[in-house]
Amino acid sequence: MAATMKMSSPTFAARLAQARESVGMSLQGLADASGTSHSSVRLWLAGRAEPSIGNSAKLAAALGKSPCWLAYGCECKETANG
C-alpha cells in the first residue's frame, strides 16, 4: 500500500494553533482535554518545545485531528494501489 499526503501548515506550533482555534478551545481547555499541563501547551504553541509522541497523540485526539497531521502536517491515506 502506498500513502498519499496532503500538506498543510509548516510547523507543529502552527498546526496546533490552527487546530485549537478551529474548535474554539482555550489553552487550559486543551491541557485538560489532553491530560497535559497549561505550561507545556503554551510552550508547544510558542514553538519553544515539541511534545513527546504520546503527548502529540493525546493532543491530536483532543482536537479531533490525526496524529500524522498534527506531527507532520499531512493527511496520510492508505491506498490499495502503489
C-alpha distance (Angstrom), angle and dihedral (degrees) to the residues before:
residue distance angle dihedral
M1 . . .
A2 3.75 . .
A3 3.78 125.6 .
T4 3.77 124.1 -133.6
M5 3.77 118.8 -155.2
K6 3.78 135.2 -152.2
M7 3.81 112.1 -163.0
S8 3.81 126.8 -143.7
S9 3.83 138.8 162.6
P10 3.81 112.6 7.6
T11 3.81 101.1 -129.1
F12 3.77 136.9 46.4
A13 3.81 90.2 -124.7
A14 3.82 92.0 52.7
R15 3.81 92.6 48.5
L16 3.80 91.5 47.2
A17 3.81 91.4 50.2
Q18 3.82 91.6 46.0
A19 3.80 92.4 50.8
R20 3.81 93.8 44.9
E21 3.79 92.6 49.5
S22 3.81 92.9 45.7
V23 3.80 90.8 60.4
G24 3.81 94.8 37.7
M25 3.79 94.4 -121.3
S26 3.80 122.8 158.3
L27 3.80 122.1 -133.4
Q28 3.80 90.1 -106.4
G29 3.80 90.5 46.0
L30 3.80 90.4 54.1
A31 3.79 91.4 46.5
D32 3.80 91.0 50.7
A33 3.81 94.6 44.3
S34 3.81 92.9 48.7
G35 3.80 98.0 39.2
T36 3.80 92.6 -119.5
S37 3.80 132.1 118.8
H38 3.79 126.9 -90.5
S39 3.81 90.1 -125.3
S40 3.82 91.9 53.6
V41 3.81 92.2 49.4
R42 3.81 89.2 49.7
L43 3.83 91.3 51.9
W44 3.82 91.9 47.4
L45 3.81 92.0 49.1
A46 3.81 90.6 49.2
G47 3.81 91.1 51.0
R48 3.79 91.3 -121.2
A49 3.81 93.2 120.4
E50 3.80 140.0 7.6
P51 3.79 125.2 -136.0
S52 3.77 126.9 -114.8
I53 3.78 117.1 -98.2
G54 3.80 89.4 -100.4
N55 3.79 93.8 51.7
S56 3.78 90.9 44.4
A57 3.81 89.1 56.0
K58 3.82 90.4 48.8
L59 3.81 91.0 50.5
A60 3.80 91.5 48.6
A61 3.80 91.9 50.5
A62 3.81 92.1 48.0
L63 3.81 90.2 51.4
G64 3.81 97.1 42.3
K65 3.81 92.4 -117.0
S66 3.77 131.5 124.7
P67 3.81 116.6 -101.2
C68 3.84 87.5 -126.7
W69 3.80 92.3 57.5
L70 3.78 94.2 46.0
A71 3.79 95.2 45.7
Y72 3.80 101.0 37.5
G73 3.79 108.2 12.7
C74 3.78 96.1 -116.0
E75 3.75 136.7 107.0
C76 3.77 103.5 -135.2
K77 3.77 113.1 -154.3
E78 3.75 122.1 -177.0
T79 3.77 115.2 -132.2
A80 3.78 128.9 -164.5
N81 3.82 92.5 -136.2
G82 3.69 121.8 66.1
